[in-house]
C-alpha cells in the first residue's frame, strides 16, 4: 500500500521513526509530519498563516516533509499536494502515551486520522499506552501484523480506527479487543503562582478518572494487556437526546 | 442562572459582547475567554506552558477574565478556579460564522461547549451563520428566548447543544429545527508561492461541499431560514462498524 504517515509529536520523534522503519519494509511510505511537538493541539488547522513544507529523509530511503503546521494540516497538504491524492492509507502515530476515552477530543494524533477520514481515506491512529516506558517496536509490529489480516478498505467513509497498544514486549501482548470510547477523563487541577511582576498564573495538570468499567471500554482492554481498537466517526450527533429535544416547543 | 461565557474569537469580539449584553439582563454572567483570536483551534489545551488570566470588565457590571489560552483552557480554568464550580450553564459564542457539519471538529467555539460537557455542566455552543454580515443580536435574542422554554438541566451528561442561528433580523427567523451533524465539509485547495529565499510555502483555503441533503441536516435548516439545534456528544464510537470489526481474527 501507499501510506501517508503523520503524527503530533513531530517528525523527529522516536514513535514515528519506529513506525516508518516497520511499515516501509512492506509498504511504500511517505511522511508528512509537524516540524515540532504538537500534542494536545486537537483538530486545529492553520488558516491565517501560510504553511511551509521542508523536504527531508526520515530514515534511509523514506522521504518526508517537515511542516510548520498541525497534524490535520499535514494530512490535508500531504493528500492534496505532496502525495497527489495517491494514498491507500493514512497512519498517525505512534503517539508517545495513550489516546483513550476523552483523550480523543484533545489528541493531535487522532485528529490526523480523522482528517484522513474526512478526506475519504482509510485512516488509523496508533498510540503507545505508556509515556514513560514506551515500547514503540511492539506497537509498530502489531500494526504491520494487523494490516496483514485486516483490509483497510473496509473502514467506512467518515470513520477511522483508534488503536492503543500496551507498552510491553511484543510477545506479552495478549491479543486485541474491539472497544468503545470510554468516558476516561481528567479532573483538572490548577496550581496558582505569582510572576515577578505580581500577576497570577496557573499551571494545569490532571488526575485521571477511570469510572467506566466494562469489558468493551478502551482503557479496560489496555489495563488487561490487550490492544484496544476503537472504531470512531467524525459525527458527534447524540441520537437519543435528539428525540427528546423534538418535544420542546417554541414559547 | 449563573452562566460562564466563553468563545474562540477573543474576549473583545462583537459576538461575545452582544451575547453578554442579552444574557446578563436575566442571568448572572461571568466571562472567561481567550485574550485573542483562537478560531480553528479545535479542542487544543495548554499543557506545557502556564496560563495567565487577567481580570477585566466586559460590559458595565459584567466581570471577565482574558486568558492566554484556548476555549477549552478557559472553561477548565473558569469552572475549577475562577467561578469555583458554581455554574449552571456554559455558553460558547457567538461565533463569527457557522459551525455546521464537519466544522464541529475544528471549531474552538464547539470545543468550549464540549469541555463544559466533559466537566459535567450543561453547555451550549452558539454561532451566527454569516461571517460577512453577522446579525449577532438575532442569535443572542434567540438564545435568551430558548432558555425561557428549555430547561438546560435536561442536557444529558457528556452531551451539549450546537446552535447555529441564521444571520437575519430576528423577526425573519422561521423557527428552529432539531438537526443532526451533516457531512458538510471542505475541498481543500493549496496555493503554492515562493518566499524571498526560494522556499515553497502554501496558503490553504477550502470550497464548501454540501451533498448531504435532508430536512434534518444542520446546514439545510440554516439555508431554509431556521435555527439549527444539534445535540452532540463527546463520544465518537462508530457502533455499526464496531460489530463488523469483531469478525476480524488475529492471523
Interface residues (C-beta under 8 A of the other chain):
Chain A: X37 X39 X40 X41 X42 X43 X44 X45 X46 X47 X48 X50 X51 X52 X53 X54 X70 X72 X73 X76 X77 X80 X81 X102 X104 X105 X106 X111 X114 X118 X119 X145 X148 X149 X150 X154 X155 X156 X158 X159 X175 X176 X178 X180 X181 X183 X185 X188 X189 X190 X192 X193 X195 X199 X200 X201 X202 X203 X204 X205 X229 X230 X231 X232 X233 X234 X235 X236 X237 X238 X239 X240 X241 X242 X244 X245 X246 X248 X249 X250 X251
Chain B: X37 X39 X40 X41 X42 X43 X44 X45 X46 X47 X48 X50 X51 X52 X53 X54 X70 X72 X73 X76 X77 X80 X81 X102 X104 X105 X106 X111 X114 X118 X119 X145 X148 X149 X150 X154 X155 X156 X158 X159 X175 X176 X178 X180 X181 X183 X185 X188 X189 X190 X192 X193 X195 X199 X200 X201 X202 X203 X204 X205 X229 X230 X231 X232 X233 X234 X235 X236 X237 X238 X239 X240 X241 X242 X244 X245 X246 X248 X249 X250 X251
